[in-house]
């Protein structure tokens, strides 16, 4: 079976076509500037790359272009749409309406659009637009919704509830949902394989560190806590997101700066994080360069990020009653030795022995950066969210 994985944004659409017998990526690419002048599709297949410069006024046209690219005489990998067994769609937020991967029906689509948009206003409406476009272009092909929040559905009440009136939680669904669940699931399972153990035997802290970052406690293969909250704004500071902050401080800042509630939320999402602290950039490569040149605010931003991540590692080790493995993944987790070292520094009391030489090496695939005699293993594992979406879709069918 071949599964098409779709990740739709407001003006973009990324895809991969995966052969589930071998789990090989047959083709992949992305449409950019949908609905904007200068739209194009960059597609790869058969070891070749091709750029299609074509007007894409909406996601339906973008999906049609993707299908044409998949059947292209040069880079195409299928002869007809019938070869696509199903489409798996990445959906950021499910609320409490969906706890697992779900096959799309009219009722499911209605719930998605009427109940979840306010939980992820930047992501879910765009994903639903891409979903409707796929249904229109491929009406007979099964569609599955794979939620970033599903892996976190195993959290107990004591972990996901906030200290608000319980009746308000029940009425409005205000609680911790988490994000990056497909990534946390993938790397925790890969860590278990690497260590030669079953997931049920391990206590793992997975650190998905990128422009958006979240840390999860995975005990016995199940998520028991995670750093992101009701929205992706919570947890450690990120590229432009503030991370955890006293709610009263938000009201104080809004009053001082003359911001409306909506403007205050935009401020916390777009103007803060390491970009706000450094005054330079949200890109950690720029922060590394700045710190090397003596920029103290760049250095401070990096130190804050590592320090806050370290606190979650320690807290989750305590919550699980032990720790067997720490996993780093995503753009920063996979590519920033300085951040990894900052997180693992002074964790000897937990059983972590860090190998600085291994940490500074670039290795394809899974890379062990802890000392051979370290009680707690520290691994760098490239994430593969698209493969998880494809697996979930195939399993559902």
N, C-alpha and C positions, 0 to 999 in steps of 0.2 A: 504493500500500500504506500502511496505517496501522499504526504500531508503538506499542505500549504499553510505556513505560519504567517499571520498578518499582525503587524503592530502599527495601528493608525494614529497619527497625531492630527492636530487641527489643520496643518498645511503640509503634512508629510505622510508617507506610508512606506514602511519597511517590510520586506518579505524574505522568506526562505522556503524552498521546496526541498523536503527531506524524504529520502527513501527509507521507510521504517524497517525494511528487512536488514539493511546494513547500517542504518542511522547516518548515512552519508548525505551531506548537503549537495544536492544536484545543481541548484541555482539560487542566487540571492541578489538582492538589489534594493533600491529605494527611490521613491518618487519624492521630489522636493518642490517646494513653492506651489503646491496645489492651490488653485484659486488666486494665484498671484502671477503677474507677468514674469516671463522667463522660466517657466516650469520645465523640468526635465526628469528623466528616469536614467539612473546609472544601473546597468544590469550586468551580471556575471553568470556565465554558464559554459560548459565544455572547455574550461580553461581560458575563455576569452572574455573580454569586457567590451560593452557597447553603451554609448550614451545616446538616448533618444531625446531630442529637443522638440517638445510638442506642447501645445497649450493644453492644460489640464484644469478646466473650470471647476471641476468637482471630483469627489473620490470615485464616482462611477467610472468616469473617463480614465482615472488613474488605474483602477483595477483592470479595465479593458486593456490598457497599455501593458500592464504586467502580464496578463494572459498572452498577449501577442508576443511579448518578449520570450515567454516560456516556450512558445511554438516557433520562434524565429529560426530561419534556415541555418544561420551561423551559430548563434549562442543558445538556441533552443534545446530543451531536454525532453520535451513531450511532443506528441503528434496531435493530441486532442485533449480537450478539457476533461473528458471522461476518465483520463488517467489520474486525475486528482481525486483521491478517495474522500477527502474531507478538508475543511479549513479550520484551523485553530486560531482564535482571536485572543490577544492579550488584553485583559481588562484590569485596570488598576484596583478599583474598589468594588466590593460586593455588598458592603453593609452586613446585616444579619440575614439578608434575603437569600444568599447563595453561600453554601459552605464548601462546595466542591465543584469540579469541572462540570458544566451543564450543557446539554444539547439545546440548541436554539429552537424555540417554538414561538408562535405569536404571543403567548402569555408571558414567556420568559423575556422576550424583547420588550414588551410593555412594562414589565417590572423593572427591567434595566433602565429604561428611559424615564419612568415616572418616579422611581424611588432612589436611584443611586447617583444621579447627576450632581446633586448638591454635596455629595461626599467627596467627589473628585471633579470639580468643575472644569479643570484644565485638561483632564484626560478622558473621562468616561464619555462625554458628548462626542469627542473626536473619534473614539473607538466605535461608538454606535453608528456614526456616519459611515465609517469604513465597513462595518458589518452590514448595514443596509445596502451599501454599494455592492458588496459581494453577493448578497442574496439576490439582488436584481440581475447581476451578470451571470451567476451560477445558481439558479433557483432550485435545481435538483441535487445539489451537493450539500451533504450534512455540514452544519456549522456548529462549532463548540466554543463556549466561553471558558477561558482559563484565567482565573483570578489571581492577582498578586497577593491577595489576602487569604487565600484558601489554606496555605500551609500554616498560617497563624491561628486557624480556627480551633486548634487543640489547646490553646491557652486556657488555664483555669480562670474562674471569675476573679480570684484575688489578684491576678496579674493584669487582666484587661479592664477592670472597672476603675473609674475615677472616683474621687471622694465627693461626689455630688449626690443630691437627693436621688435615691434609688428609683423613685417613681418617674423622675425626669429621664433617667437612663432607659427605662422601659418604654416611655412615651416617645422619646426622640432618637434612641439608639446611640447616644453619645458615650463612647467607650474607645478603648485602644483597638485598632484593627491591624496596624502594621502595614508593611509594603515589602517589595522585593522578594516575596515568598518563593517564587519559582527559582530564584538564584540561591536563596538559603537552602532550599530543599536539594537542589542539584549538588552544591558543593559539600553539604553534610553527608550525602549518600556517597559521593566520590571519595571523601575522606575515609569513610568506613571501609570501602573497597581497598583503598591504598593501605590501610592499617591491617587488613586481613581479618576484620571483625564485622559482626552484624551491627547495624545501626542501633539495635536495642541494647547493645552492650556499652554504648559510649555516651559521654557527656561532652558536648562540643559547643564552643562559642564561634559562631560564624560572623565575620566582619565584612559586609558588603560596603566597600568604601569607594565612592565616586563623587560626582557633583551632587548627587543625592546619596546619603549614607545611612545605613541601618545595621544594627548589631542584634543577633538573635541567640537565645539560649535553646539548644536542641538536646533534649534529654531522652535517650532511648528512641531516637529517630523522630521525635515529635517536638514541635515548638512549644515551649512553656513560657516564654516571654520574649519581647522584642522592643526595640527602642523607639521606633516611630509610633505615632499614636492615632488619634481620630483622623488626622491627616498626615501627610509626609513632612509636616513642619517640625514635628517633635523629634527629640533625641539629641545627637551631637550636632554642633554647628556644621554647616555644609558649605557648598560653593557660594550660594547667596542666601541660604536660609539660616535663621538665627539658631534653630534647635531649641532646647528647653529654655523657657524664660518665665519668670514670675508674671502671672496674669495682671497683677496690679501695676507692674512696671510698664506693661503695654498700654494700659489706660493712662498712666502718667506721661509716657512719651507722646501718645496721641494728643493729649491736651496741650502739652508744651509745643508740639510741632503743628498744631492745628489740623490734625488728620481726622477724617471720618473713620468709622469702623472698617469699612472696606479698604480705605487707603492704608490703614494701620496693618491689615493683614497682607496687603501687597508689599508694604515696606519690609515686613518680617520675612517674606518669601523672596523678594527680589533685590533688596538693598543691604542685606546683613551678611551673616556668615563670614567666611574667610575673606571675601571681597570687601566687606565692610570693615573688618579688623585691619586688614593689610592696607587698604586704600589703593591697591595695585590691581588685583585680578582675582577671579574665582578659579583660575587654572593653577593647579598645584605645581606645574612646571615653572610657571612664572614666579610663584612664591619661593621655590627652591633657588631659582636664579637670583631673586632679590635678597634672600637670606645670605647667599654666598657673597654677595656684594656689600653686605653689612646693613641691609635694611632691617631694622629692629622690629618693625610692625609685621613684615613678612615672617620673620622668625617667630614672633609672638603668635601669629595665626596658625602656623604649623605646630607650635608647642601646645596651643589650646586644643587643636584637633586631636593630636595624639593623646593628650592627657584625658580628654573626655571619653575617647574610645577605650582607654585603659580602665577608666572607672567602671564602664559597663562590663568589661571582661571580668573584673574582680567581683562586681555585684552579681553577675550571672553564675560565676563559679560558686558563690555563696548560696544563691537560690537553688542551684542543682545539687549542692552538697558534694561538690567535687568537680574536677576538670581533667579530661583526657586529651583534648586537642583544641587548638585555636586555628581557625582558617581565615586567610585573607583572600579577598576576591574583588572583582570589578576594577575600574580604571586605575584608581589610586592604590587599592589593596594589592593589585598585581604588579604595579609599576613603580611604586615609591618605596625604595629601601629605607629612606629616612623615617617615613611615617611608621613602617613596620617596626623598626628599631625603637622608635619613641614609645610605641604601644607596649612592647615587650620588656622594655627597660625596667629593672627592679621588680620583676615578677618571679624572682627566684623562690620566694616564699610559697608560691603556688606550685612549684615544681618545674618552672620553665628555665631551661638553659639555652640561651640564644647563641647561634653561630653567626657572627658578623660577616665572616668570609663568605659563607653560603648565601647569606642574605643579599650580598652585593653582586652575586652572579645572576645573569639572565639565563633562564632555563625554560625551554618549551615544555608545556604540560605541567603536571604536579611537581612541586619543588619543596623539599623538606629543608627548612631553614633553622631548625632547632638542632642542638648538639645530639650526637648519637646516644648519649646517656641521659638525655632529658626525659624526665617522667612525663611531662606534658609535651606532646608533639605540636610543632608549629608548621603549618603547611600553607603554601601559596597555590591556589587552584583556580585556573581560568574558568569563569562562569560560562554557562551555555543555557540561557533562559529559553531560547528558541527550541532547543532539543527537548526541554521539559514540557513545553507547550505541545510539541508534536507527540511526545509520549503520552501525555494526559489525554489528548484527543484520540489517539489510537486505542488507548485502553478503554475509553468511554464507548467507542464504537464496538 
